Amino acid sequence: DYVPSTIMALEEVVKAAQGRVPVFLDGGVRRGTDVFKALALGASGIFIGRPVVFSLASEGETGVRKVLQMLREEFELTMALSGCRS
């Protein structure tokens, strides 16, 4: 596959948008660090599909809550370790 990943293309897309439209990342988000990187590269927001769908299929609503909590905790830890306050 010779197509760049969404995270690899993000910086160029944000630059091309020039702040005229919000840019959202969809695809490849598996960890809180992925969320951090996308926001650092200029994404306005992130869509999380596969982890949520897999969790829903295996554990239902409880699984979705778990995966979202895990992503949040990883994101908050990454923020703290990077010296970011908000």
Secondary structure in CASP SS format (residue, H / E / C, confidence):
PFRMAT SS
TARGET T0000
AUTHOR 0000-0000-0000
METHOD secondary structure of the structure
MODEL  1
D C 1.00
Y C 1.00
V C 1.00
P C 1.00
S C 1.00
T H 1.00
I H 1.00
M H 1.00
A H 1.00
L H 1.00
E H 1.00
E H 1.00
V H 1.00
V H 1.00
K H 1.00
A H 1.00
A H 1.00
Q C 1.00
G C 1.00
R C 1.00
V C 1.00
P C 1.00
V C 1.00
F E 1.00
L E 1.00
D E 1.00
G C 1.00
G C 1.00
V C 1.00
R C 1.00
R C 1.00
G H 1.00
T H 1.00
D H 1.00
V H 1.00
F H 1.00
K H 1.00
A H 1.00
L H 1.00
A H 1.00
L C 1.00
G C 1.00
A C 1.00
S C 1.00
G E 1.00
I E 1.00
F E 1.00
I C 1.00
G C 1.00
R H 1.00
P H 1.00
V H 1.00
V H 1.00
F H 1.00
S H 1.00
L H 1.00
A H 1.00
S H 1.00
E H 1.00
G H 1.00
E H 1.00
T H 1.00
G H 1.00
V H 1.00
R H 1.00
K H 1.00
V H 1.00
L H 1.00
Q H 1.00
M H 1.00
L H 1.00
R H 1.00
E H 1.00
E H 1.00
F H 1.00
E H 1.00
L H 1.00
T H 1.00
M H 1.00
A H 1.00
L H 1.00
S C 1.00
G C 1.00
C C 1.00
R C 1.00
S C 1.00
END
